[in-house]
Amino acid sequence: MSKITPEQLNIIQALHCERLTSREGNRNLVNSFKCERNPTLAEVLRNAWVIDEKGYSAFYLIKDSQGNILFYFSLKCGLLYNGINEDELRRQKLSLESLFNSNEDTPERAELIKLFKEKYNISEEKAIMLVKKKFIKIDELLQSMNSDKESYSNDVTHRVQKTFASIELENFCANDATKEKWHDLKIYNPLGVIVFLFFVLPIVEEVRKGIGCEMLYLYAADSSDDEHLVNYYRSQLNFETYNDIGSSKPTYDFLCTLMCQNIHEALRYKDAYIESFNENR
């Protein structure tokens, strides 16, 4: 049987997830947390009390039935976007303008029309109309950007094509000091996957009941040649890298890789993983 068994589900559900500041004893308990791969992550947890208390970021501890911390993660609101390459738009505008302001049937013009005909399976006449509409759309967008810059002169405002309400999985770390405790439970799937599917995603689902949210993202702190951590997030947690999705990256995450996924896709991945639970060891 590949699906998760009731016994396995009971073991997972016996784990306890709680906010860092929900229990005073956690203030000292986190001092024993260890992360040999990246000691900074343990330091972040030890210094997170005030941050969690003020609600700037929500820190969660995953404990076993004896109260040992097996894992911690933190979540906060974020934003992703599709950017606008203004220089590229201006280049496209000039190119289209030069092609269609002239009555000459140049090879470049013919190639562009052919491209639109084949891509959309339309006639030449409709392809020409579509190209002209693209030119008008680019021109209107550039004019709109210029007007906004003139009326709102804040230099740090970043104008984008589209935004995605998001949740950032800010920190995500296993406790090396209690690694054997997890092994003793004889759930042979990776603890990080269990935490993500059974504890992170339910919180994300709960958040979405009160506010719109589309994406989930993280920054993978991976400096390895084989991108071990990036590949882990991709193969085990279903995150992916996208060239057309951007973020406002803080200094803490410089040199880290942005990875994200649609929340609907994450929930579907959870269902599929549970169905093949014992094939994923």
NORCOR-V401969 format. One line per field, one symbol per residue. burial: + if it has 16 or more other ideal C-beta (glycine too) atoms within 10 Angstrom, else -. A space follows every 10 residues. Layout:
burial: ???
This chain:
burial: ---+---+-- ++--+-+--+ +----+--++ --+-+----- ++-++--+-- ++----++++ ++++---+++ ++++++-+-+ +--+----+- --+--+--+- --------+- -++--++--- ------++-+ +---+--+-- ++-------- ---------- ---+-+++++ +++++-++-- ++--+-+-++ ++++++++++ +--+--+--- --+-++++++ ++------++ -+++-++++- ----+++--- --+--+++++ +-+--++-++ --++--+--- -
